[in-house]
């Protein structure tokens, strides 16, 4: 599996809070964002069915 880069616009307060949460979970901010995305996708697929994989 390859990884892709993309930009994210986020306000200072949200980023600060994300740094605190990531630090408390012993993750980088990038790792914390990936963790949250995986949780959201898992919840979405439980409610709506599996999303078919594709290559971008």
mmCIF file as gemmi writes it, N, C-alpha and C atoms, coordinates in Angstrom:
data_model
loop_
_atom_site.group_PDB
_atom_site.id
_atom_site.type_symbol
_atom_site.label_atom_id
_atom_site.label_alt_id
_atom_site.label_comp_id
_atom_site.label_asym_id
_atom_site.label_entity_id
_atom_site.label_seq_id
_atom_site.pdbx_PDB_ins_code
_atom_site.Cartn_x
_atom_site.Cartn_y
_atom_site.Cartn_z
_atom_site.occupancy
_atom_site.B_iso_or_equiv
_atom_site.pdbx_formal_charge
_atom_site.auth_seq_id
_atom_site.auth_asym_id
_atom_site.pdbx_PDB_model_num
ATOM 1 N N . UNK Axp A 1 ? 0.854 -1.176 0 1 0 ? 1 A 1
ATOM 2 C CA . UNK Axp A 1 ? 0 0 0 1 0 ? 1 A 1
ATOM 3 C C . UNK Axp A 1 ? 0.897 1.236 0 1 0 ? 1 A 1
ATOM 4 N N . UNK Axp A 2 ? 0.637 2.139 -0.918 1 0 ? 2 A 1
ATOM 5 C CA . UNK Axp A 2 ? 1.41 3.377 -0.956 1 0 ? 2 A 1
ATOM 6 C C . UNK Axp A 2 ? 0.717 4.439 -0.112 1 0 ? 2 A 1
ATOM 7 N N . UNK Axp A 3 ? 1.472 5.433 0.245 1 0 ? 3 A 1
ATOM 8 C CA . UNK Axp A 3 ? 0.906 6.548 1.005 1 0 ? 3 A 1
ATOM 9 C C . UNK Axp A 3 ? 0.918 7.792 0.139 1 0 ? 3 A 1
ATOM 10 N N . UNK Axp A 4 ? -0.039 8.664 0.377 1 0 ? 4 A 1
ATOM 11 C CA . UNK Axp A 4 ? -0.179 9.917 -0.365 1 0 ? 4 A 1
ATOM 12 C C . UNK Axp A 4 ? -0.064 11.087 0.604 1 0 ? 4 A 1
ATOM 13 N N . UNK Axp A 5 ? 0.409 12.192 0.121 1 0 ? 5 A 1
ATOM 14 C CA . UNK Axp A 5 ? 0.467 13.421 0.905 1 0 ? 5 A 1
ATOM 15 C C . UNK Axp A 5 ? -0.634 14.361 0.448 1 0 ? 5 A 1
ATOM 16 N N . UNK Axp A 6 ? -1.2 15.107 1.404 1 0 ? 6 A 1
ATOM 17 C CA . UNK Axp A 6 ? -2.143 16.164 1.053 1 0 ? 6 A 1
ATOM 18 C C . UNK Axp A 6 ? -2.092 17.232 2.135 1 0 ? 6 A 1
ATOM 19 N N . UNK Axp A 7 ? -2.51 18.427 1.774 1 0 ? 7 A 1
ATOM 20 C CA . UNK Axp A 7 ? -2.5 19.544 2.721 1 0 ? 7 A 1
ATOM 21 C C . UNK Axp A 7 ? -3.8 19.585 3.493 1 0 ? 7 A 1
ATOM 22 N N . UNK Axp A 8 ? -3.722 20.054 4.721 1 0 ? 8 A 1
ATOM 23 C CA . UNK Axp A 8 ? -4.887 20.2 5.571 1 0 ? 8 A 1
ATOM 24 C C . UNK Axp A 8 ? -4.873 21.594 6.162 1 0 ? 8 A 1
ATOM 25 N N . UNK Axp A 9 ? -5.939 22.321 5.989 1 0 ? 9 A 1
ATOM 26 C CA . UNK Axp A 9 ? -6.061 23.641 6.614 1 0 ? 9 A 1
ATOM 27 C C . UNK Axp A 9 ? -6.783 23.465 7.939 1 0 ? 9 A 1
ATOM 28 N N . UNK Axp A 10 ? -6.173 23.984 9.007 1 0 ? 10 A 1
ATOM 29 C CA . UNK Axp A 10 ? -6.737 23.816 10.341 1 0 ? 10 A 1
ATOM 30 C C . UNK Axp A 10 ? -6.414 25.061 11.151 1 0 ? 10 A 1
ATOM 31 N N . UNK Axp A 11 ? -7.375 25.514 11.938 1 0 ? 11 A 1
ATOM 32 C CA . UNK Axp A 11 ? -7.111 26.722 12.72 1 0 ? 11 A 1
ATOM 33 C C . UNK Axp A 11 ? -6.206 26.405 13.908 1 0 ? 11 A 1
ATOM 34 N N . UNK Axp A 12 ? -5.594 27.442 14.445 1 0 ? 12 A 1
ATOM 35 C CA . UNK Axp A 12 ? -4.594 27.291 15.505 1 0 ? 12 A 1
ATOM 36 C C . UNK Axp A 12 ? -5.122 26.55 16.731 1 0 ? 12 A 1
ATOM 37 N N . UNK Axp A 13 ? -6.335 26.867 17.161 1 0 ? 13 A 1
ATOM 38 C CA . UNK Axp A 13 ? -6.875 26.251 18.375 1 0 ? 13 A 1
ATOM 39 C C . UNK Axp A 13 ? -7.091 24.742 18.185 1 0 ? 13 A 1
ATOM 40 N N . UNK Axp A 14 ? -7.66 24.359 17.044 1 0 ? 14 A 1
ATOM 41 C CA . UNK Axp A 14 ? -7.861 22.931 16.784 1 0 ? 14 A 1
ATOM 42 C C . UNK Axp A 14 ? -6.534 22.194 16.702 1 0 ? 14 A 1
ATOM 43 N N . UNK Axp A 15 ? -5.549 22.803 16.056 1 0 ? 15 A 1
ATOM 44 C CA . UNK Axp A 15 ? -4.246 22.16 15.938 1 0 ? 15 A 1
ATOM 45 C C . UNK Axp A 15 ? -3.593 22.005 17.307 1 0 ? 15 A 1
ATOM 46 N N . UNK Axp A 16 ? -3.677 23.025 18.13 1 0 ? 16 A 1
ATOM 47 C CA . UNK Axp A 16 ? -3.121 22.946 19.479 1 0 ? 16 A 1
ATOM 48 C C . UNK Axp A 16 ? -3.762 21.795 20.254 1 0 ? 16 A 1
ATOM 49 N N . UNK Axp A 17 ? -5.085 21.7 20.206 1 0 ? 17 A 1
ATOM 50 C CA . UNK Axp A 17 ? -5.789 20.632 20.914 1 0 ? 17 A 1
ATOM 51 C C . UNK Axp A 17 ? -5.429 19.265 20.345 1 0 ? 17 A 1
ATOM 52 N N . UNK Axp A 18 ? -5.242 19.198 19.039 1 0 ? 18 A 1
ATOM 53 C CA . UNK Axp A 18 ? -4.848 17.935 18.412 1 0 ? 18 A 1
ATOM 54 C C . UNK Axp A 18 ? -3.458 17.515 18.874 1 0 ? 18 A 1
ATOM 55 N N . UNK Axp A 19 ? -2.542 18.47 19.004 1 0 ? 19 A 1
ATOM 56 C CA . UNK Axp A 19 ? -1.21 18.162 19.535 1 0 ? 19 A 1
ATOM 57 C C . UNK Axp A 19 ? -1.307 17.591 20.947 1 0 ? 19 A 1
ATOM 58 N N . UNK Axp A 20 ? -2.164 18.164 21.792 1 0 ? 20 A 1
ATOM 59 C CA . UNK Axp A 20 ? -2.329 17.682 23.164 1 0 ? 20 A 1
ATOM 60 C C . UNK Axp A 20 ? -2.876 16.249 23.162 1 0 ? 20 A 1
ATOM 61 N N . UNK Axp A 21 ? -3.917 16.008 22.369 1 0 ? 21 A 1
ATOM 62 C CA . UNK Axp A 21 ? -4.518 14.68 22.305 1 0 ? 21 A 1
ATOM 63 C C . UNK Axp A 21 ? -3.515 13.662 21.777 1 0 ? 21 A 1
ATOM 64 N N . UNK Axp A 22 ? -2.795 14.015 20.71 1 0 ? 22 A 1
ATOM 65 C CA . UNK Axp A 22 ? -1.804 13.101 20.138 1 0 ? 22 A 1
ATOM 66 C C . UNK Axp A 22 ? -0.718 12.786 21.161 1 0 ? 22 A 1
ATOM 67 N N . UNK Axp A 23 ? -0.247 13.799 21.857 1 0 ? 23 A 1
ATOM 68 C CA . UNK Axp A 23 ? 0.787 13.593 22.869 1 0 ? 23 A 1
ATOM 69 C C . UNK Axp A 23 ? 0.288 12.675 23.984 1 0 ? 23 A 1
ATOM 70 N N . UNK Axp A 24 ? -0.937 12.874 24.425 1 0 ? 24 A 1
ATOM 71 C CA . UNK Axp A 24 ? -1.51 12.024 25.472 1 0 ? 24 A 1
ATOM 72 C C . UNK Axp A 24 ? -1.676 10.576 25.03 1 0 ? 24 A 1
ATOM 73 N N . UNK Axp A 25 ? -1.775 10.364 23.723 1 0 ? 25 A 1
ATOM 74 C CA . UNK Axp A 25 ? -1.913 9.017 23.17 1 0 ? 25 A 1
ATOM 75 C C . UNK Axp A 25 ? -0.595 8.477 22.611 1 0 ? 25 A 1
ATOM 76 N N . UNK Axp A 26 ? 0.503 9.182 22.921 1 0 ? 26 A 1
ATOM 77 C CA . UNK Axp A 26 ? 1.836 8.772 22.441 1 0 ? 26 A 1
ATOM 78 C C . UNK Axp A 26 ? 1.881 8.6 20.925 1 0 ? 26 A 1
ATOM 79 N N . UNK Axp A 27 ? 1.25 9.544 20.221 1 0 ? 27 A 1
ATOM 80 C CA . UNK Axp A 27 ? 1.239 9.527 18.761 1 0 ? 27 A 1
ATOM 81 C C . UNK Axp A 27 ? 1.718 10.881 18.251 1 0 ? 27 A 1
ATOM 82 N N . UNK Axp A 28 ? 2.167 10.874 17.003 1 0 ? 28 A 1
ATOM 83 C CA . UNK Axp A 28 ? 2.391 12.13 16.299 1 0 ? 28 A 1
ATOM 84 C C . UNK Axp A 28 ? 1.022 12.681 15.905 1 0 ? 28 A 1
ATOM 85 N N . UNK Axp A 29 ? 0.981 13.929 15.507 1 0 ? 29 A 1
ATOM 86 C CA . UNK Axp A 29 ? -0.29 14.492 15.035 1 0 ? 29 A 1
ATOM 87 C C . UNK Axp A 29 ? -0.748 13.728 13.793 1 0 ? 29 A 1
ATOM 88 N N . UNK Axp A 30 ? 0.182 13.412 12.903 1 0 ? 30 A 1
ATOM 89 C CA . UNK Axp A 30 ? -0.174 12.632 11.719 1 0 ? 30 A 1
ATOM 90 C C . UNK Axp A 30 ? -0.751 11.274 12.119 1 0 ? 30 A 1
ATOM 91 N N . UNK Axp A 31 ? -0.104 10.611 13.057 1 0 ? 31 A 1
ATOM 92 C CA . UNK Axp A 31 ? -0.592 9.32 13.527 1 0 ? 31 A 1
ATOM 93 C C . UNK Axp A 31 ? -1.96 9.425 14.169 1 0 ? 31 A 1
ATOM 94 N N . UNK Axp A 32 ? -2.189 10.506 14.911 1 0 ? 32 A 1
ATOM 95 C CA . UNK Axp A 32 ? -3.49 10.706 15.552 1 0 ? 32 A 1
ATOM 96 C C . UNK Axp A 32 ? -4.581 10.936 14.51 1 0 ? 32 A 1
ATOM 97 N N . UNK Axp A 33 ? -4.281 11.728 13.5 1 0 ? 33 A 1
ATOM 98 C CA . UNK Axp A 33 ? -5.256 11.97 12.428 1 0 ? 33 A 1
ATOM 99 C C . UNK Axp A 33 ? -5.589 10.665 11.716 1 0 ? 33 A 1
ATOM 100 N N . UNK Axp A 34 ? -4.574 9.859 11.395 1 0 ? 34 A 1
ATOM 101 C CA . UNK Axp A 34 ? -4.819 8.57 10.738 1 0 ? 34 A 1
ATOM 102 C C . UNK Axp A 34 ? -5.671 7.665 11.62 1 0 ? 34 A 1
ATOM 103 N N . UNK Axp A 35 ? -5.382 7.641 12.916 1 0 ? 35 A 1
ATOM 104 C CA . UNK Axp A 35 ? -6.16 6.838 13.857 1 0 ? 35 A 1
ATOM 105 C C . UNK Axp A 35 ? -7.629 7.273 13.848 1 0 ? 35 A 1
ATOM 106 N N . UNK Axp A 36 ? -7.872 8.563 13.903 1 0 ? 36 A 1
ATOM 107 C CA . UNK Axp A 36 ? -9.241 9.076 13.908 1 0 ? 36 A 1
ATOM 108 C C . UNK Axp A 36 ? -9.965 8.773 12.598 1 0 ? 36 A 1
ATOM 109 N N . UNK Axp A 37 ? -9.251 8.897 11.493 1 0 ? 37 A 1
ATOM 110 C CA . UNK Axp A 37 ? -9.852 8.584 10.191 1 0 ? 37 A 1
ATOM 111 C C . UNK Axp A 37 ? -10.249 7.105 10.127 1 0 ? 37 A 1
ATOM 112 N N . UNK Axp A 38 ? -9.363 6.223 10.609 1 0 ? 38 A 1
ATOM 113 C CA . UNK Axp A 38 ? -9.669 4.791 10.605 1 0 ? 38 A 1
ATOM 114 C C . UNK Axp A 38 ? -10.881 4.473 11.467 1 0 ? 38 A 1
ATOM 115 N N . UNK Axp A 39 ? -10.995 5.115 12.621 1 0 ? 39 A 1
ATOM 116 C CA . UNK Axp A 39 ? -12.173 4.918 13.484 1 0 ? 39 A 1
ATOM 117 C C . UNK Axp A 39 ? -13.432 5.378 12.76 1 0 ? 39 A 1
ATOM 118 N N . UNK Axp A 40 ? -13.388 6.552 12.149 1 0 ? 40 A 1
ATOM 119 C CA . UNK Axp A 40 ? -14.555 7.089 11.448 1 0 ? 40 A 1
ATOM 120 C C . UNK Axp A 40 ? -14.969 6.166 10.299 1 0 ? 40 A 1
ATOM 121 N N . UNK Axp A 41 ? -13.993 5.697 9.509 1 0 ? 41 A 1
ATOM 122 C CA . UNK Axp A 41 ? -14.312 4.815 8.39 1 0 ? 41 A 1
ATOM 123 C C . UNK Axp A 41 ? -14.92 3.508 8.889 1 0 ? 41 A 1
ATOM 124 N N . UNK Axp A 42 ? -14.376 2.962 9.961 1 0 ? 42 A 1
ATOM 125 C CA . UNK Axp A 42 ? -14.92 1.729 10.529 1 0 ? 42 A 1
ATOM 126 C C . UNK Axp A 42 ? -16.37 1.915 10.963 1 0 ? 42 A 1
ATOM 127 N N . UNK Axp A 43 ? -16.655 3.02 11.635 1 0 ? 43 A 1
ATOM 128 C CA . UNK Axp A 43 ? -18.025 3.31 12.07 1 0 ? 43 A 1
ATOM 129 C C . UNK Axp A 43 ? -18.945 3.501 10.864 1 0 ? 43 A 1
ATOM 130 N N . UNK Axp A 44 ? -18.466 4.202 9.855 1 0 ? 44 A 1
ATOM 131 C CA . UNK Axp A 44 ? -19.254 4.434 8.648 1 0 ? 44 A 1
ATOM 132 C C . UNK Axp A 44 ? -19.587 3.111 7.962 1 0 ? 44 A 1
ATOM 133 N N . UNK Axp A 45 ? -18.573 2.235 7.828 1 0 ? 45 A 1
ATOM 134 C CA . UNK Axp A 45 ? -18.802 0.965 7.15 1 0 ? 45 A 1
ATOM 135 C C . UNK Axp A 45 ? -19.722 0.049 7.943 1 0 ? 45 A 1
ATOM 136 N N . UNK Axp A 46 ? -19.684 0.111 9.256 1 0 ? 46 A 1
ATOM 137 C CA . UNK Axp A 46 ? -20.622 -0.683 10.059 1 0 ? 46 A 1
ATOM 138 C C . UNK Axp A 46 ? -22.056 -0.25 9.801 1 0 ? 46 A 1
ATOM 139 N N . UNK Axp A 47 ? -22.262 1.047 9.616 1 0 ? 47 A 1
ATOM 140 C CA . UNK Axp A 47 ? -23.605 1.579 9.404 1 0 ? 47 A 1
ATOM 141 C C . UNK Axp A 47 ? -24.046 1.486 7.941 1 0 ? 47 A 1
ATOM 142 N N . UNK Axp A 48 ? -23.098 1.528 6.997 1 0 ? 48 A 1
ATOM 143 C CA . UNK Axp A 48 ? -23.459 1.661 5.588 1 0 ? 48 A 1
ATOM 144 C C . UNK Axp A 48 ? -22.91 0.591 4.676 1 0 ? 48 A 1
ATOM 145 N N . UNK Axp A 49 ? -22.156 -0.347 5.2 1 0 ? 49 A 1
ATOM 146 C CA . UNK Axp A 49 ? -21.554 -1.387 4.372 1 0 ? 49 A 1
ATOM 147 C C . UNK Axp A 49 ? -20.13 -1.028 3.977 1 0 ? 49 A 1
ATOM 148 N N . UNK Axp A 50 ? -19.407 -2.05 3.62 1 0 ? 50 A 1
ATOM 149 C CA . UNK Axp A 50 ? -18 -1.883 3.267 1 0 ? 50 A 1
ATOM 150 C C . UNK Axp A 50 ? -17.844 -1.027 2.025 1 0 ? 50 A 1
ATOM 151 N N . UNK Axp A 51 ? -16.877 -0.129 2.084 1 0 ? 51 A 1
ATOM 152 C CA . UNK Axp A 51 ? -16.54 0.701 0.932 1 0 ? 51 A 1
ATOM 153 C C . UNK Axp A 51 ? -15.573 -0.093 0.064 1 0 ? 51 A 1
ATOM 154 N N . UNK Axp A 52 ? -15.889 -0.193 -1.201 1 0 ? 52 A 1
ATOM 155 C CA . UNK Axp A 52 ? -15.055 -0.93 -2.129 1 0 ? 52 A 1
ATOM 156 C C . UNK Axp A 52 ? -13.716 -0.2 -2.297 1 0 ? 52 A 1
ATOM 157 N N . UNK Axp A 53 ? -12.617 -0.945 -2.205 1 0 ? 53 A 1
ATOM 158 C CA . UNK Axp A 53 ? -11.284 -0.366 -2.348 1 0 ? 53 A 1
ATOM 159 C C . UNK Axp A 53 ? -11.009 -0.019 -3.81 1 0 ? 53 A 1
ATOM 160 N N . UNK Axp A 54 ? -10.212 1.004 -3.985 1 0 ? 54 A 1
ATOM 161 C CA . UNK Axp A 54 ? -9.749 1.373 -5.317 1 0 ? 54 A 1
ATOM 162 C C . UNK Axp A 54 ? -8.375 2.009 -5.172 1 0 ? 54 A 1
ATOM 163 N N . UNK Axp A 55 ? -7.644 2.095 -6.249 1 0 ? 55 A 1
ATOM 164 C CA . UNK Axp A 55 ? -6.349 2.76 -6.213 1 0 ? 55 A 1
ATOM 165 C C . UNK Axp A 55 ? -6.512 4.184 -6.73 1 0 ? 55 A 1
ATOM 166 N N . UNK Axp A 56 ? -5.856 5.088 -6.054 1 0 ? 56 A 1
ATOM 167 C CA . UNK Axp A 56 ? -5.941 6.517 -6.459 1 0 ? 56 A 1
ATOM 168 C C . UNK Axp A 56 ? -4.67 6.896 -7.168 1 0 ? 56 A 1
